[in-house]
Structure formats: C-alpha cells, structure tokens
Amino acid sequence: MQPTRVERSAHSRKLALLMARAVIFAGGPGTRLRPFTTVLPKPLMPIGDRPILDIVMRQLARYGFERITIASGYLSELIEAFFRDGSAYGLRIDYHIEREPLGTMGALASIEALDSEDDFVVMNGDILTDLDYRVLFDAHRSSDATATIATHKKSVEVSLGVMKFEDRDDSTRLTGFVEKPTYHYEVSMGIYCFTRGVLDYVEPNVRLDFPDLIQTLVADGRIVRGYPFAGYWMDIGRHEDYQEAADEFEEYRSRLLPDE
C-alpha cells in the first residue's frame, strides 16, 4: 500500500528533524560560580546525578537533533573527554575551540559547515529547561523570522512605593504613586533559532555579543520574533540559581528527562 499524503509529509518532517543541528556555547570561565568552576567547566557542573550539559544532550537527541557542535574554550579538554563523539547519545558531536574570547556570538563565523544549514539552533550550555526544542525549531522554520528567541516571563516585586513624575527633566510635579508594584517582563532564555542569513552579520575573528547581533538585525529590517515559553527554565549562572536547580531537580526530573 502506498503511503498517504499525510504519511509522506510526516516522513519528510521526520527526516528534516533528524538533520537538525545545534551549536552549544560552553566556553565561558563561569566566574560567578567559582570556586566550583576552578576545576570544572560550568556545563559539567552536576545537577542531581548528571552534568547540566548531559541533560541537554539527552533532550536534543530525544527531539530529533543529529549534529551538535560544542563551542568551548575554558577546560575544553574535560568537555571533550566526557562527551567524545556523541555516539553514546545517538548524536554526532564535534568541537570548535575558541582560542580567544569572541563574545557570545562571534564564534559562529568560524564553525565548520554552519553556512550549509538552512536553520540551526544556538544555545548556552548551562540551561536547564523542559522546553520542547523540536516545537521551537519547527515554529521558527515555518515563520518568516531570521531569528527566533525563546523567552520566559519574569517578575520583580518592588518593596517600596514608586512615584511617577511629569515627563520633564526639571519637573518635580507628581503624576502618580504605586505602592509596592510588581513588574513583568520577558527575558531571553539563552536559546535561539537562526536562519543562515544571520551569518552575514558575523565576521570571522571579530568579537560579537548577542545584544549587538540582534539590534543589528532589527536595524537592518530583518524579522526577529520571540517564542514565549511558560514551562520550567533556569539559567545556571549564579550560586543561588545553581543551588535552586540542584534542590529542584528530583521534583522536575520526569519533565526534564521523560525517557528515563
């Protein structure tokens, strides 16, 4: 029996997913997590019984990614010794070593064969989330965006009364007063989808940080979209964040690693 149009479409989608590629930035010295990161690179910091980046690799494999490039620098030999060629995860892992810091995006211009990809994921190597990377990637590919940024809503409570004044530099006229307000805002999760066109804005061996890249894309008329995500997300960058993630891991384990 010949496959139906729906089955053929699903098969094509699966093949496309299998060829998905991700670049993981894992080269930072993890200064805010010292002294732990004196002997371990931040992506190898343990959460529960496994390193953070080990969780990420299992998630990417589950969601149909095939090739992973780890851009590393600080203690890169430990990362390579742990993940090797990726075959233990069913992945193909290669490495790009940063000889000098090029900012959060500068390495993209030098990563092998990245310009042959139509779309790819770029992410930090210290992210703990139950985001479905496949859904994010598909949403980006089906849109008109040059870049898609996964975002998460955060809130901050101000414990004091906030005053509003007339919008003039020399004015002290009060126009409003809010007692202990809560402000909501969207932050980047450190996970992005890019089309190949982004590489036109990244020069080899030139430092480039993420905010500068995004602002340049917007100024040049390129479409940048957000992908709001309301699930679990932690950026393991500070001692308190790391401790919170470690304390919560068993509670969220089934969501982070559903195949175990």
Secondary structure, DSSP 8 states (H G I E B T S, - for coil): ----HHHHHHHHHHHHHHTEEEEEEE----GGGTTGGGTS-GGG-EETTEEHHHHHHHHHHHTTEEEEEEEE-TTHHHHHHHHTTSGGGT-EEEEEE-SS--TTTGGGGGSTTGGG-SEEEEEETTEEE---HHHHHHHHHTSS-SEEEEEEEEEEE-SSEEEEE-SSTT---EEEEEES-EEEEEEEEEEEEEEGGGGGG--TT----HHHHHHHHHHTT--EEEEE--S-EEE--SHHHHHHHHHHHHHHHHHH-TT-
